[in-house]
Amino acid sequence: MNQNRASIGFKFVVVIVGAFGIAVHLLQSERLLQTLSYFTTQSNILAVFSLSWFIVHLWVKDKPPTRLMWVLKGASTVGIFVTMVVYHFVLRPVILGLDTDYVVGGMNDLLVHYITPMLVIVDWLLFDKHRLPLHMMFIWLIYPFYYVMYVIVYNLFGGRFHFDDAIDSVPYFFMDIETYGVVVVLMWSLGILLVFVLVG
């Protein structure tokens, strides 16, 4: 019972911090739909939604989580962890080399790329690990495939990604086939999918 209360309490803290991070992220945005179309934003929203669902089930309804909830929790945990890893090792060094208004290390940056992801991971390690069989990681791979499809549809409806004075059809440079070619983008994609599998 105490373990259950601790899990609910910690999840509640993560939801508050995560929701605050998303709010700050969106309030600082000049293009709301574009901001909502980044994997970072979507992974943060999915994590907050997943944890909120757990809180409702465990505390409000006093019922154990369903299988679907565990699958979603695993997907959101892997997704937000990959967000942190890819941002820190791939995107952050590129942004630091640019003359941009984006503040690396600012509150917005830290909340969505580091603080919320780390809290979600701690929640998983403390309360929810070993709840799903290993083969579930292949179900979680639907997440990155969904995101690629989302970007394609976003483009079809005229959506673009503005970064300072540049306008692009993709949110991240490693998805830019026009600039880097199919082979380079494919290598990046396989590398990120490998990270998903290893984290899973």
C-alpha positions as CSV (number, residue, x, y, z in Angstrom):
1,M,0.0,0.0,0.0
2,N,2.8,2.4,0.9
3,Q,4.6,1.5,-2.4
4,N,1.4,2.3,-4.2
5,R,1.0,5.7,-2.5
6,A,4.6,6.5,-3.2
7,S,4.1,5.6,-6.9
8,I,1.0,7.8,-7.1
9,G,2.8,10.7,-5.3
10,F,5.8,10.5,-7.5
11,K,3.8,10.3,-10.7
12,F,1.8,13.3,-9.6
13,V,5.0,15.3,-9.2
14,V,6.2,14.2,-12.7
15,V,2.8,15.2,-14.2
16,I,2.9,18.7,-12.6
17,V,6.5,19.2,-13.7
18,G,5.9,17.8,-17.2
19,A,2.7,19.8,-17.7
20,F,4.5,23.0,-16.6
21,G,7.3,22.2,-19.1
22,I,4.9,21.7,-21.9
23,A,3.0,25.0,-21.0
24,V,6.3,27.0,-20.9
25,H,7.3,25.4,-24.2
26,L,4.0,26.3,-25.9
27,L,3.8,29.8,-24.3
28,Q,7.3,30.7,-25.7
29,S,6.3,29.5,-29.1
30,E,5.4,31.8,-32.0
31,R,3.9,29.0,-34.0
32,L,1.8,26.7,-31.9
33,L,1.1,24.0,-34.4
34,Q,4.7,23.8,-35.4
35,T,5.8,23.4,-31.8
36,L,3.2,20.7,-31.3
37,S,4.6,18.9,-34.3
38,Y,8.1,18.3,-32.8
39,F,8.8,14.9,-31.4
40,T,10.0,16.5,-28.2
41,T,6.7,18.1,-27.6
42,Q,4.7,15.0,-28.5
43,S,6.9,12.7,-26.3
44,N,6.4,15.1,-23.4
45,I,2.6,15.2,-23.9
46,L,2.4,11.4,-24.2
47,A,4.4,10.9,-21.0
48,V,2.2,13.3,-19.1
49,F,-0.9,11.7,-20.5
50,S,0.3,8.2,-19.7
51,L,1.2,9.0,-16.1
52,S,-2.1,10.9,-15.6
53,W,-4.0,7.8,-16.7
54,F,-2.1,5.8,-14.2
55,I,-2.9,8.2,-11.4
56,V,-6.6,8.1,-12.3
57,H,-6.6,4.3,-12.3
58,L,-4.6,3.8,-9.2
59,W,-5.9,6.6,-7.0
60,V,-9.3,7.8,-8.3
61,K,-10.7,4.4,-9.5
62,D,-8.6,2.3,-7.2
63,K,-8.0,-0.3,-10.0
64,P,-4.8,-1.8,-11.3
65,P,-3.4,-0.6,-14.6
66,T,-4.6,-2.4,-17.8
67,R,-2.4,-4.1,-20.3
68,L,-2.9,-1.2,-22.7
69,M,-1.8,1.3,-20.1
70,W,1.4,-0.6,-19.5
71,V,2.1,-0.7,-23.3
72,L,1.5,3.1,-23.4
73,K,3.7,3.7,-20.4
74,G,6.5,1.7,-22.0
75,A,6.2,3.6,-25.3
76,S,6.1,7.0,-23.6
77,T,9.1,6.2,-21.4
78,V,11.2,5.0,-24.3
79,G,10.0,7.9,-26.4
80,I,10.9,10.6,-23.9
81,F,14.3,8.9,-23.1
82,V,15.2,8.9,-26.8
83,T,14.1,12.6,-26.9
84,M,16.7,13.3,-24.2
85,V,19.5,11.2,-25.8
86,V,19.0,12.4,-29.3
87,Y,18.7,16.1,-28.2
88,H,21.8,15.9,-26.0
89,F,24.2,14.0,-28.3
90,V,22.9,15.0,-31.8
91,L,20.8,18.2,-31.8
92,R,22.3,20.2,-29.0
93,P,25.8,20.3,-30.5
94,V,24.4,21.5,-33.8
95,I,22.3,24.2,-32.1
96,L,25.3,25.4,-30.1
97,G,27.1,26.0,-33.4
98,L,24.4,28.1,-34.8
99,D,23.7,31.8,-34.4
100,T,20.2,31.4,-33.1
101,D,17.8,33.0,-30.6
102,Y,17.1,29.6,-29.1
103,V,18.5,29.5,-25.5
104,V,20.3,26.2,-24.9
105,G,20.2,25.6,-21.1
106,G,17.2,27.9,-20.6
107,M,14.2,26.8,-18.5
108,N,12.2,25.8,-21.6
109,D,15.1,23.7,-22.9
110,L,15.9,22.0,-19.6
111,L,12.3,21.1,-18.7
112,V,11.3,19.4,-22.0
113,H,14.7,17.9,-22.8
114,Y,16.2,16.9,-19.5
115,I,14.1,17.3,-16.3
116,T,10.8,15.7,-17.4
117,P,12.6,12.9,-19.2
118,M,14.8,12.1,-16.2
119,L,11.8,12.1,-13.8
120,V,9.9,9.8,-16.1
121,I,12.8,7.4,-16.2
122,V,13.2,7.5,-12.4
123,D,9.5,6.8,-12.1
124,W,9.9,3.7,-14.3
125,L,12.9,2.5,-12.5
126,L,11.5,2.9,-9.0
127,F,7.9,1.7,-9.5
128,D,7.2,0.2,-12.9
129,K,10.1,-1.8,-14.3
130,H,9.9,-5.5,-15.3
131,R,6.1,-5.2,-15.8
132,L,6.2,-6.1,-19.5
133,P,7.8,-8.8,-21.6
134,L,10.8,-7.9,-23.7
135,H,9.0,-8.4,-27.0
136,M,6.9,-5.3,-26.2
137,M,9.8,-3.1,-27.5
138,F,8.8,-4.0,-31.0
139,I,5.3,-2.6,-30.4
140,W,6.9,0.5,-29.1
141,L,8.7,0.9,-32.4
142,I,5.3,1.9,-33.8
143,Y,5.9,5.3,-32.1
144,P,8.8,6.5,-34.3
145,F,7.0,5.2,-37.5
146,Y,3.9,7.1,-36.4
147,Y,6.0,10.3,-36.1
148,V,7.4,10.0,-39.6
149,M,3.9,9.5,-41.0
150,Y,2.7,12.5,-38.9
151,V,5.4,14.7,-40.5
152,I,4.4,13.5,-44.0
153,V,0.8,14.4,-43.3
154,Y,1.8,17.7,-41.7
155,N,3.7,18.6,-44.9
156,L,0.8,17.5,-47.2
157,F,-1.4,20.0,-45.4
158,G,1.1,22.8,-45.9
159,G,2.9,22.5,-42.5
160,R,6.5,23.7,-42.4
161,F,9.2,24.1,-39.7
162,H,10.7,27.6,-39.1
163,F,14.0,27.9,-37.3
164,D,15.1,31.5,-37.2
165,D,15.2,32.6,-40.9
166,A,15.2,29.0,-42.3
167,I,12.1,27.2,-43.4
168,D,12.1,23.5,-43.9
169,S,9.7,20.6,-44.5
170,V,11.2,18.5,-41.7
171,P,11.7,19.2,-38.0
172,Y,15.2,17.7,-37.7
173,F,18.2,17.9,-40.0
174,F,18.7,14.1,-40.0
175,M,15.2,13.7,-41.7
176,D,16.2,16.1,-44.5
177,I,16.4,13.9,-47.7
178,E,16.7,16.9,-50.0
179,T,19.9,18.1,-48.3
180,Y,21.6,14.9,-47.2
181,G,20.2,12.3,-49.5
182,V,18.4,9.0,-48.9
183,V,21.4,7.1,-47.7
184,V,22.4,9.5,-44.9
185,V,18.8,9.9,-43.7
186,L,18.3,6.1,-43.7
187,M,21.5,5.7,-41.7
188,W,20.3,8.2,-39.1
189,S,16.9,6.6,-39.0
190,L,18.3,3.1,-38.4
191,G,20.6,4.6,-35.7
192,I,17.6,6.1,-33.9
193,L,15.6,3.0,-34.3
194,L,18.5,1.1,-32.8
195,V,18.4,3.4,-29.8
196,F,14.7,2.7,-29.4
197,V,15.4,-1.0,-29.4
198,L,18.3,-0.8,-26.9
199,V,16.4,1.5,-24.6
200,G,13.4,-0.8,-24.9
